[in-house]
Amino acid sequence: MRVLRRIVIVGLVAAATVTGVLVGTAVINRAPAARAPMRVVLFGDSLSVQALPYFRAPLEATGKVTVAAHVYGGTAPCDWVDEARQVAATGRPDVVVLQFSGNALTPCMRGVVDDTAAYWARYRADTEALAALFVGAGADVYLVGGPVSYGQARSGDRSAEILAALYASLAAAQPGGVRYVGAGAAVEGPGGVFTWTLPCLASEPCTGPMVGGVPSNIVRSPDGAHFCPIAVTGSCPVYSSGAFRYASAMASPIERRYHL
């Protein structure tokens, strides 16, 4: 997450910079693939690291899907160029989910100052290029928006909203192969506001506090950026309602489209 820019990220994936852009060619609406198992591939940052168990389990439980994950905290789209090319060439993905919340921490983003015109242009070009790569390989692509962080909410930083709008505009430009998923709303309060807790869902354990007389779960980490109810930025060792909700929002469009 952008709020963690001061944290030194060690051992990040080295990758070449994406320079391609999505050309305005027509994309043919394709029917959902009939073969099984479907291959779903998730690329993402630390939000996907925490959401992954809740994203993978229900999809694979159908017996119709395999999920491959390429996720690492602090990464941006440009970090995954080599892996993306390999997956597109040999992995035969049916669905590719791209979840990036705006990091500019890794070597491939060096020199790009966040929340500048160059930063937004770079995120657009890199995301567009990855989407084009996978659409060209015959996959359906889902671009996933993230939630507002506590730091963004306090400072009035609209970066999460701007990035979501960027992803939505890319999807609108390629309606046959690229779709936008506003998964961030699953862990936000009404109107897209930041919240630490949400009322418990009937489908989850209820382990959090009573809030206004309502049984609730903690949906955001102490850092205000991640989901785990304890202070970790990697995989969460306890139940995470925020990660569950975010993952469910990512998976639901796939489940609906492919009747899983």
C-alpha positions as CSV (number, residue, x, y, z in Angstrom):
1,M,0.0,0.0,0.0
2,R,1.1,3.6,-0.6
3,V,0.9,4.3,3.1
4,L,3.9,1.9,3.6
5,R,6.4,3.8,1.4
6,R,8.8,4.3,4.3
7,I,9.1,0.5,4.9
8,V,12.1,-1.0,3.2
9,I,11.0,-3.8,0.9
10,V,13.6,-6.6,0.8
11,G,13.9,-9.2,-1.9
12,L,11.4,-7.8,-4.2
13,V,10.9,-9.2,-7.7
14,A,13.2,-7.6,-10.3
15,A,11.4,-6.9,-13.5
16,A,11.7,-4.9,-16.6
17,T,9.6,-1.8,-17.2
18,V,6.4,-2.2,-19.1
19,T,6.5,0.0,-22.1
20,G,3.7,-1.3,-24.3
21,V,0.2,0.2,-24.4
22,L,-3.1,-1.3,-25.3
23,V,-4.0,-0.5,-28.9
24,G,-7.6,0.3,-29.7
25,T,-8.3,-2.9,-31.5
26,A,-11.7,-4.6,-31.2
27,V,-12.0,-7.3,-28.6
28,I,-14.5,-10.0,-29.5
29,N,-16.9,-11.0,-26.7
30,R,-16.0,-14.6,-25.8
31,A,-18.3,-17.1,-24.1
32,P,-16.9,-18.5,-20.9
33,A,-14.4,-21.3,-21.5
34,A,-16.0,-24.8,-21.4
35,R,-12.9,-26.8,-20.5
36,A,-12.2,-27.8,-17.0
37,P,-10.5,-27.1,-14.8
38,M,-10.5,-23.3,-15.4
39,R,-7.2,-21.6,-14.9
40,V,-7.5,-18.5,-12.8
41,V,-4.3,-16.4,-12.2
42,L,-4.0,-13.6,-9.6
43,F,-1.4,-11.0,-9.7
44,G,-1.2,-8.5,-6.9
45,D,0.4,-6.8,-3.9
46,S,0.1,-7.2,-0.1
47,L,-3.7,-6.9,-0.2
48,S,-3.7,-10.0,-2.4
49,V,-1.2,-11.7,-0.1
50,Q,-3.7,-11.4,2.7
51,A,-6.8,-12.1,0.6
52,L,-5.4,-15.1,-1.2
53,P,-6.6,-17.9,1.1
54,Y,-10.1,-16.6,0.9
55,F,-9.9,-16.1,-2.8
56,R,-8.5,-19.5,-3.6
57,A,-10.5,-21.8,-1.3
58,P,-14.0,-21.3,-2.6
59,L,-13.0,-21.3,-6.2
60,E,-11.0,-24.5,-6.0
61,A,-13.6,-26.1,-3.8
62,T,-15.9,-26.2,-6.8
63,G,-13.6,-28.7,-8.4
64,K,-13.8,-26.7,-11.6
65,V,-11.0,-24.2,-11.0
66,T,-7.3,-24.0,-10.3
67,V,-5.8,-20.8,-8.9
68,A,-2.2,-19.7,-9.4
69,A,-1.0,-16.7,-7.5
70,H,1.8,-14.2,-8.2
71,V,1.6,-11.9,-5.3
72,Y,4.1,-9.9,-3.2
73,G,3.8,-7.0,-0.9
74,G,4.9,-3.6,-2.2
75,T,4.8,-4.5,-5.9
76,A,3.4,-2.6,-8.9
77,P,2.3,-3.9,-12.3
78,C,5.8,-3.5,-13.7
79,D,7.3,-6.0,-11.3
80,W,5.4,-8.8,-12.9
81,V,6.3,-8.4,-16.6
82,D,8.5,-11.5,-16.9
83,E,6.1,-13.7,-15.0
84,A,3.1,-12.3,-16.9
85,R,4.7,-13.1,-20.3
86,Q,5.5,-16.6,-19.2
87,V,1.9,-17.2,-17.9
88,A,0.4,-15.8,-21.1
89,A,2.7,-17.9,-23.3
90,T,2.5,-21.3,-21.4
91,G,-0.1,-21.1,-18.6
92,R,-3.2,-20.9,-20.8
93,P,-5.1,-18.8,-18.3
94,D,-8.9,-18.4,-18.6
95,V,-9.2,-15.6,-16.1
96,V,-6.5,-13.1,-14.9
97,V,-7.1,-10.9,-11.9
98,L,-4.9,-7.8,-11.6
99,Q,-4.9,-6.2,-8.1
100,F,-2.5,-3.3,-7.5
101,S,-3.2,-0.6,-5.0
102,G,-0.7,2.1,-6.2
103,N,2.7,1.1,-4.9
104,A,5.8,3.0,-6.2
105,L,8.4,1.3,-4.0
106,T,10.3,-1.2,-6.2
107,P,13.2,-0.7,-8.7
108,C,10.9,-0.7,-11.8
109,M,9.1,2.3,-10.3
110,R,12.3,4.2,-9.4
111,G,12.1,7.9,-10.2
112,V,8.4,7.9,-10.4
113,V,6.9,10.2,-7.8
114,D,3.6,9.1,-6.5
115,D,0.4,11.1,-7.2
116,T,2.0,13.0,-10.1
117,A,0.9,13.1,-13.7
118,A,3.9,10.8,-14.5
119,Y,2.8,8.4,-11.8
120,W,-0.7,8.1,-13.1
121,A,0.4,7.8,-16.7
122,R,2.8,5.0,-15.7
123,Y,0.2,3.1,-13.8
124,R,-2.2,3.4,-16.7
125,A,0.3,2.3,-19.3
126,D,1.6,-0.6,-17.3
127,T,-1.8,-1.9,-16.4
128,E,-3.0,-1.5,-19.9
129,A,-0.1,-3.4,-21.2
130,L,-0.6,-6.4,-18.9
131,A,-4.3,-6.4,-19.7
132,A,-3.6,-6.4,-23.4
133,L,-1.1,-9.2,-23.0
134,F,-3.6,-11.5,-21.3
135,V,-6.6,-10.5,-23.6
136,G,-4.3,-11.4,-26.5
137,A,-3.7,-14.8,-24.9
138,G,-7.5,-15.4,-24.8
139,A,-8.1,-14.7,-21.1
140,D,-10.8,-12.6,-19.4
141,V,-9.1,-9.9,-17.3
142,Y,-10.4,-8.3,-14.1
143,L,-8.9,-5.1,-12.8
144,V,-9.5,-4.8,-9.0
145,G,-9.9,-1.5,-7.1
146,G,-8.7,-1.1,-3.5
147,P,-10.1,0.5,-0.4
148,V,-9.2,3.9,0.9
149,S,-6.6,3.7,3.7
150,Y,-6.8,5.4,7.1
151,G,-4.0,7.7,6.1
152,Q,-5.7,8.7,2.8
153,A,-9.0,9.3,4.6
154,R,-7.3,11.6,7.2
155,S,-5.3,13.6,4.7
156,G,-8.0,13.8,2.0
157,D,-5.8,11.9,-0.4
158,R,-8.1,10.6,-3.2
159,S,-5.5,8.2,-4.7
160,A,-7.6,5.1,-4.1
161,E,-10.6,6.7,-5.8
162,I,-8.5,8.0,-8.7
163,L,-6.8,4.6,-9.3
164,A,-10.2,2.9,-9.2
165,A,-11.5,5.3,-11.8
166,L,-8.4,4.6,-13.9
167,Y,-9.1,0.9,-13.8
168,A,-12.8,1.4,-14.6
169,S,-11.9,3.5,-17.6
170,L,-9.5,0.9,-19.0
171,A,-12.2,-1.8,-18.6
172,A,-14.8,0.5,-20.3
173,A,-12.4,0.9,-23.2
174,Q,-12.2,-2.9,-23.7
175,P,-15.7,-4.2,-22.7
176,G,-15.2,-7.6,-24.3
177,G,-12.1,-8.7,-22.5
178,V,-11.5,-6.4,-19.5
179,R,-13.8,-5.8,-16.5
180,Y,-13.5,-3.6,-13.4
181,V,-14.2,-4.9,-9.9
182,G,-14.8,-2.3,-7.2
183,A,-13.7,-4.7,-4.4
184,G,-12.5,-1.9,-2.1
185,A,-16.1,-1.1,-1.3
186,A,-16.5,-4.4,0.5
187,V,-14.4,-3.1,3.4
188,E,-15.6,0.5,3.4
189,G,-18.5,2.1,5.1
190,P,-21.5,3.7,3.4
191,G,-20.4,6.2,0.7
192,G,-16.9,4.7,0.5
193,V,-15.6,6.0,3.8
194,F,-12.9,4.4,5.8
195,T,-14.0,2.2,8.7
196,W,-12.2,0.0,11.2
197,T,-15.2,-2.4,11.7
198,L,-18.2,-3.6,9.9
199,P,-21.2,-5.7,11.1
200,C,-20.5,-9.4,11.1
201,L,-21.7,-11.3,8.0
202,A,-23.8,-14.4,8.5
203,S,-21.2,-16.4,6.5
204,E,-18.2,-15.7,8.7
205,P,-17.0,-16.1,12.3
206,C,-17.9,-13.1,14.5
207,T,-14.8,-12.4,16.6
208,G,-14.8,-8.6,16.9
209,P,-16.3,-6.0,19.2
210,M,-19.8,-4.8,19.7
211,V,-20.2,-1.5,17.8
212,G,-23.3,0.5,18.6
213,G,-24.9,-2.6,20.0
214,V,-24.1,-4.5,16.7
215,P,-21.8,-7.6,16.7
216,S,-18.9,-6.5,14.4
217,N,-15.6,-7.7,13.0
218,I,-12.4,-5.7,12.6
219,V,-11.9,-5.3,8.8
220,R,-8.7,-3.2,8.7
221,S,-5.2,-3.7,10.2
222,P,-3.7,-1.4,12.9
223,D,-1.7,0.3,10.1
224,G,-5.0,1.4,8.5
225,A,-3.9,-0.1,5.1
226,H,-4.2,-3.9,5.2
227,F,-6.9,-6.3,6.4
228,C,-5.4,-8.5,9.2
229,P,-6.7,-7.5,12.6
230,I,-3.2,-7.8,14.0
231,A,-0.2,-5.8,12.9
232,V,1.2,-7.9,10.0
233,T,1.6,-6.9,6.4
234,G,2.1,-10.4,5.1
235,S,0.0,-13.5,5.4
236,C,-2.5,-13.2,8.3
237,P,-2.2,-15.9,10.9
238,V,-5.7,-15.3,12.3
239,Y,-9.2,-15.0,10.7
240,S,-9.4,-11.7,8.8
241,S,-12.8,-10.5,8.0
242,G,-11.4,-7.7,5.8
243,A,-9.4,-10.1,3.7
244,F,-12.4,-12.4,3.5
245,R,-14.7,-9.6,2.3
246,Y,-12.2,-8.3,-0.2
247,A,-11.4,-11.8,-1.6
248,S,-15.1,-12.5,-1.9
249,A,-15.7,-9.3,-3.9
250,M,-12.8,-10.3,-6.2
251,A,-14.1,-13.8,-6.7
252,S,-17.9,-13.1,-7.0
253,P,-17.8,-11.8,-10.6
254,I,-15.9,-14.9,-11.7
255,E,-18.3,-17.2,-9.9
256,R,-21.3,-15.5,-11.5
257,R,-19.9,-15.4,-15.0
258,Y,-18.8,-19.0,-15.0
259,H,-21.7,-20.3,-12.9
260,L,-19.4,-21.8,-10.3
